[in-house]
Amino acid sequence: MTVIQRGNAETGLSRMIATADYPFTVLDGKPGMSKLALCGCLGTSSTTDRPWAQRPETLHEVGSIYTIQGFDLNYAGVILGRV
């Protein structure tokens, strides 16, 4: 279990996020990350009405400054720039 997963289990609302200077590509007309080595993909698409940070499946994704705006995370893992 990662630190972020443990924080989410204990206090809720914990996610991985990346800064804007992480290498972006555009996929299907939406911003996305290229070469994401640590976790899934940039959490920008949604098939539900719930915001990215509130969906349980996004615990294994990495968000961006766009997907995390408006949320006060209890724990945040941050990727600074290039990996």
HELIX and SHEET records of a PDB file:
HELIX    1   1 VAL A    3  THR A   11  1                                   9    
HELIX    2   2 TRP A   52  GLN A   54  5                                   3    
HELIX    3   3 PRO A   56  HIS A   60  5                                   5    
HELIX    4   4 ILE A   65  ILE A   68  1                                   4    
SHEET    1   A 3 VAL A  62  GLY A  63  0                                        
SHEET    2   A 3 SER A  14  ALA A  18  1                                        
SHEET    3   A 3 TYR A  75  ILE A  79  1                                        
SHEET    1   B 2 PHE A  24  LEU A  27  0                                        
SHEET    2   B 2 LYS A  30  MET A  33 -1                                        
END                                                                             
